[in-house]
Amino acid sequence: MTAQSRQQLRQNQCTACEGGIAQWSLEEVHSQLQCLPGWELYPSGTVIGKRWKKKDFAEALDFCRSIGELAEAEGHHPDLHLTGYRHVEVVLTTHAIGGLSLNDFILAAKIDELG
């Protein structure tokens, strides 16, 4: 599998996943992460995440709302964490397969456009 650029990822749409597809291999994940600066593979090997520090609580909350609207439109939902009044962490995984899929990287690329 060849990694897609951020622009290529952004042009895709997430597809519904009810399971039945294979998780991406660690090699595929590491290759794709090269195109998404700031996103990292967490120690479990099944999720990626990124952190932002916003100006204040209102800006952090607006960012979370924007991510929520995007996630609803894509049908793929991250874990969102707003802590310390302005720190936002986004964690992505494909819950139905217990690991990472193309959907996670599509959504990561689109979230980067918001951030």
C-alpha positions as CSV (number, residue, x, y, z in Angstrom):
1,M,0.0,0.0,0.0
2,T,1.3,3.4,-0.9
3,A,0.7,6.3,1.5
4,Q,-1.6,9.0,0.4
5,S,-0.7,12.7,0.6
6,R,-2.8,14.9,3.0
7,Q,-4.5,16.4,-0.1
8,Q,-5.4,13.0,-1.4
9,L,-6.7,12.0,2.0
10,R,-8.8,15.1,2.2
11,Q,-10.5,14.3,-1.1
12,N,-11.8,11.0,0.2
13,Q,-14.8,10.3,2.3
14,C,-15.0,8.0,5.2
15,T,-16.9,4.8,4.5
16,A,-19.1,3.0,6.9
17,C,-17.3,0.2,8.8
18,E,-19.2,-2.5,10.6
19,G,-16.2,-4.7,10.8
20,G,-15.1,-7.4,8.4
21,I,-12.0,-5.5,7.2
22,A,-8.4,-5.9,8.3
23,Q,-6.7,-3.5,10.6
24,W,-3.8,-1.7,8.9
25,S,-0.4,-3.2,9.6
26,L,2.2,-1.2,11.6
27,E,4.2,-0.7,8.4
28,E,1.1,0.9,6.7
29,V,0.4,3.1,9.7
30,H,4.0,4.4,10.0
31,S,4.1,5.0,6.3
32,Q,0.9,7.0,6.3
33,L,1.8,9.0,9.4
34,Q,4.8,10.4,7.5
35,C,2.2,12.5,5.6
36,L,0.4,13.8,8.7
37,P,2.8,15.9,10.8
38,G,2.0,15.9,14.5
39,W,-0.1,12.8,14.5
40,E,1.4,9.9,16.4
41,L,0.8,6.2,17.0
42,Y,0.0,5.6,20.6
43,P,1.7,2.7,22.4
44,S,-1.3,0.3,22.0
45,G,-0.6,0.4,18.2
46,T,-4.3,0.7,17.5
47,V,-4.9,4.4,17.8
48,I,-3.4,7.6,16.5
49,G,-3.7,11.0,18.2
50,K,-2.7,14.6,18.1
51,R,-2.7,17.5,20.6
52,W,-3.4,21.2,20.1
53,K,-3.0,24.1,22.5
54,K,-5.6,26.8,21.8
55,K,-5.7,30.4,23.0
56,D,-8.4,29.9,25.6
57,F,-11.4,27.8,26.5
58,A,-13.8,29.3,24.0
59,E,-11.4,28.6,21.1
60,A,-10.8,25.1,22.3
61,L,-14.5,24.5,22.6
62,D,-15.1,25.9,19.1
63,F,-12.4,23.6,17.7
64,C,-14.1,20.6,19.4
65,R,-17.5,21.6,18.0
66,S,-16.0,21.9,14.5
67,I,-14.4,18.5,14.8
68,G,-17.7,17.1,16.0
69,E,-19.6,18.5,13.0
70,L,-16.9,17.1,10.6
71,A,-17.1,13.7,12.3
72,E,-20.8,13.5,12.0
73,A,-20.6,14.4,8.3
74,E,-18.0,11.7,7.8
75,G,-19.7,9.1,9.9
76,H,-16.5,8.4,11.7
77,H,-16.1,9.6,15.3
78,P,-13.0,10.4,17.3
79,D,-12.5,10.6,21.0
80,L,-12.2,14.3,22.0
81,H,-10.5,15.5,25.1
82,L,-10.6,19.1,26.3
83,T,-8.4,19.5,29.4
84,G,-6.6,22.3,31.2
85,Y,-9.2,24.7,29.7
86,R,-7.4,25.0,26.3
87,H,-5.7,21.7,25.5
88,V,-7.4,19.5,22.9
89,E,-6.5,16.0,22.2
90,V,-8.0,14.0,19.3
91,V,-7.7,10.2,19.3
92,L,-8.7,8.1,16.3
93,T,-9.4,4.4,15.8
94,T,-11.9,2.4,13.9
95,H,-13.8,0.9,16.8
96,A,-15.5,-1.8,14.7
97,I,-12.2,-3.5,13.9
98,G,-10.3,-2.5,17.1
99,G,-7.5,-0.8,15.1
100,L,-6.7,1.6,12.4
101,S,-8.1,1.9,8.9
102,L,-8.1,4.4,6.0
103,N,-11.0,6.3,7.7
104,D,-8.8,7.3,10.6
105,F,-6.2,8.9,8.3
106,I,-8.9,10.6,6.2
107,L,-10.4,12.2,9.3
108,A,-7.0,13.2,10.7
109,A,-6.2,15.0,7.4
110,K,-9.5,16.8,7.5
111,I,-9.1,17.7,11.2
112,D,-5.8,19.3,10.4
113,E,-7.6,21.7,8.1
114,L,-9.6,22.9,11.0
115,G,-6.8,23.2,13.5
